[in-house]
Amino acid sequence: MHLSINGQSREFPEPLTVLQLLVFLELIPERIVVELNREILTADRYAGISLQTGDKLELIEFVGGG
């Protein structure tokens, strides 16, 4: 499946949920804000939303530091 992530085209196996995508990308879901097709998702929805070819995602990762 073809997805756009932070403006870059990527190919992934199907089927894939938002949570599975984050795990595949080795990201910690609790540290990520996901915008899917211009809608910001809450973390409790990541496992229940299946991605489709052509979806556009913006992933923002929160990191600690000072």
C-alpha positions as CSV (number, residue, x, y, z in Angstrom):
1,M,0.0,0.0,0.0
2,H,1.2,3.5,-0.8
3,L,1.1,6.1,2.0
4,S,2.4,9.6,2.3
5,I,4.2,10.2,5.7
6,N,5.4,13.7,6.5
7,G,5.4,14.4,2.8
8,Q,7.4,11.4,1.7
9,S,5.9,8.5,-0.3
10,R,6.4,5.1,1.2
11,E,5.2,1.6,0.5
12,F,3.9,-0.8,3.2
13,P,2.3,-4.2,3.3
14,E,-1.5,-4.4,3.6
15,P,-3.5,-4.5,5.8
16,L,-2.1,-2.1,8.3
17,T,-3.6,-0.1,11.2
18,V,-2.2,3.1,12.5
19,L,-0.8,1.3,15.5
20,Q,0.8,-1.4,13.4
21,L,2.4,1.3,11.2
22,L,3.9,3.0,14.3
23,V,5.3,-0.3,15.5
24,F,6.6,-1.1,12.0
25,L,8.4,2.3,12.0
26,E,9.8,1.5,15.5
27,L,8.0,4.5,17.0
28,I,6.6,4.6,20.6
29,P,2.8,5.2,20.1
30,E,2.6,7.1,23.4
31,R,5.0,9.7,22.1
32,I,3.4,10.2,18.7
33,V,0.6,12.5,17.5
34,V,-0.9,11.2,14.3
35,E,-2.8,13.3,11.8
36,L,-4.5,11.1,9.2
37,N,-6.0,12.9,6.1
38,R,-6.1,16.2,8.1
39,E,-7.8,14.7,11.2
40,I,-5.8,14.5,14.4
41,L,-6.3,11.0,16.0
42,T,-6.4,10.2,19.7
43,A,-4.1,7.4,20.7
44,D,-6.9,5.2,21.8
45,R,-8.1,5.0,18.1
46,Y,-4.7,3.9,16.6
47,A,-5.5,0.2,16.8
48,G,-8.9,0.5,15.3
49,I,-8.2,2.6,12.2
50,S,-7.1,0.7,9.1
51,L,-5.0,2.6,6.6
52,Q,-5.8,2.7,2.9
53,T,-3.7,3.3,-0.2
54,G,-3.3,7.0,-0.7
55,D,-3.7,8.0,2.9
56,K,-1.7,11.0,4.1
57,L,-0.2,11.0,7.5
58,E,1.7,13.5,9.6
59,L,3.6,12.0,12.5
60,I,4.9,14.3,15.3
61,E,7.1,12.8,18.0
62,F,7.4,14.3,21.4
63,V,10.9,14.1,22.9
64,G,12.2,15.1,26.3
65,G,15.1,17.4,26.9
66,G,15.9,20.7,28.3
